[in-house]
């Protein structure tokens, strides 16, 4: 039996070179949004908690130079019924 509400973590990762743009931030967030959920679960809420630039946690990476950008998010799930 699953809990009526749960929280899952998710990450969206981009391999890149150069300065982080708004489009790259949007894409990393979009990738974090794609998570597999069992048929009996639905996504209720999604929010970004922070970003990781080349292994270092940052609040806002816009304009930073990096090779890897990660958007870290939390997802609230609930019963599909």
GIBEL-V65866 format. One line per field, one symbol per residue. ss: DSSP state (H for helix, E for strand, - for the rest). psi: psi as a letter, one per 20 degrees, with the letter a starting at -180 (. if undefined). burial: # if it has 24 or more other ideal C-beta (glycine too) atoms within 12 Angstrom, else .. Layout:
ss=???
psi=???
burial=???
//
This chain:
ss=----EEEEEEEEEEEEEEE--HHHHHHHHHHHH-------EEEEEEEEEEEEE--EEE------EEEEEEEEEEEEEEE--
psi=pqqhprpqqqppppprpaqprhghgggggghhhoqpqqhjqqphqpqphrqpolippqgojpiqprhppppprqppqrpi.
burial=.......#.#####.....#...##..##..##.#.......#..#.#..###.......#....#.######.#.#....
//
